[in-house]
Amino acid sequence: MPVWFKNGLKAAMMAPTALNQQKFYVDLVGDEPVITAKPSPMARIDLGIVKYNFEAASGHKCR
């Protein structure tokens, strides 16, 4: 696992979410991080929060 990915994961896990539930998954597909969320009322907001924190810490854009 690349160091940048680990840094992004740490930031994503520490990020606050709308309902304080971490219902998201982070995968590494090739060299591209992919973040998805389980269906929930605030899933889109949570994805935005998690993606922002992951990208800020890792320096890599995610899908």
Contacts in CASP RR format, 6 or more apart in sequence:
PFRMAT RR
TARGET T0000
AUTHOR 0000-0000-0000
METHOD contacts of the structure
MODEL  1
MPVWFKNGLKAAMMAPTALNQQKFYVDLVGDEPVITAKPSPMARIDLGIV
KYNFEAASGHKCR
1 28 0 8 1.000
2 28 0 8 1.000
4 58 0 8 1.000
4 59 0 8 1.000
4 60 0 8 1.000
5 28 0 8 1.000
5 33 0 8 1.000
5 58 0 8 1.000
5 60 0 8 1.000
7 57 0 8 1.000
7 58 0 8 1.000
8 26 0 8 1.000
8 33 0 8 1.000
8 53 0 8 1.000
8 54 0 8 1.000
8 57 0 8 1.000
8 58 0 8 1.000
9 26 0 8 1.000
9 54 0 8 1.000
10 57 0 8 1.000
11 53 0 8 1.000
11 54 0 8 1.000
11 56 0 8 1.000
11 57 0 8 1.000
11 58 0 8 1.000
12 24 0 8 1.000
12 26 0 8 1.000
12 35 0 8 1.000
12 50 0 8 1.000
12 53 0 8 1.000
12 54 0 8 1.000
12 57 0 8 1.000
13 22 0 8 1.000
14 53 0 8 1.000
15 49 0 8 1.000
15 50 0 8 1.000
15 52 0 8 1.000
15 53 0 8 1.000
15 54 0 8 1.000
16 49 0 8 1.000
17 23 0 8 1.000
17 24 0 8 1.000
17 42 0 8 1.000
17 45 0 8 1.000
17 46 0 8 1.000
17 49 0 8 1.000
17 50 0 8 1.000
18 42 0 8 1.000
18 45 0 8 1.000
18 46 0 8 1.000
18 49 0 8 1.000
19 40 0 8 1.000
19 41 0 8 1.000
19 42 0 8 1.000
19 46 0 8 1.000
21 40 0 8 1.000
21 46 0 8 1.000
23 37 0 8 1.000
23 38 0 8 1.000
23 40 0 8 1.000
23 43 0 8 1.000
23 46 0 8 1.000
24 35 0 8 1.000
24 36 0 8 1.000
24 37 0 8 1.000
24 38 0 8 1.000
24 46 0 8 1.000
24 47 0 8 1.000
24 50 0 8 1.000
25 35 0 8 1.000
25 36 0 8 1.000
25 37 0 8 1.000
26 33 0 8 1.000
26 34 0 8 1.000
26 35 0 8 1.000
26 50 0 8 1.000
26 54 0 8 1.000
26 62 0 8 1.000
27 33 0 8 1.000
27 34 0 8 1.000
27 35 0 8 1.000
27 36 0 8 1.000
28 34 0 8 1.000
32 60 0 8 1.000
32 62 0 8 1.000
32 63 0 8 1.000
33 54 0 8 1.000
33 58 0 8 1.000
33 60 0 8 1.000
33 62 0 8 1.000
33 63 0 8 1.000
34 62 0 8 1.000
34 63 0 8 1.000
35 47 0 8 1.000
35 50 0 8 1.000
35 51 0 8 1.000
35 54 0 8 1.000
35 62 0 8 1.000
35 63 0 8 1.000
36 47 0 8 1.000
37 43 0 8 1.000
37 46 0 8 1.000
37 47 0 8 1.000
37 50 0 8 1.000
40 46 0 8 1.000
51 62 0 8 1.000
54 62 0 8 1.000
55 61 0 8 1.000
55 62 0 8 1.000
END
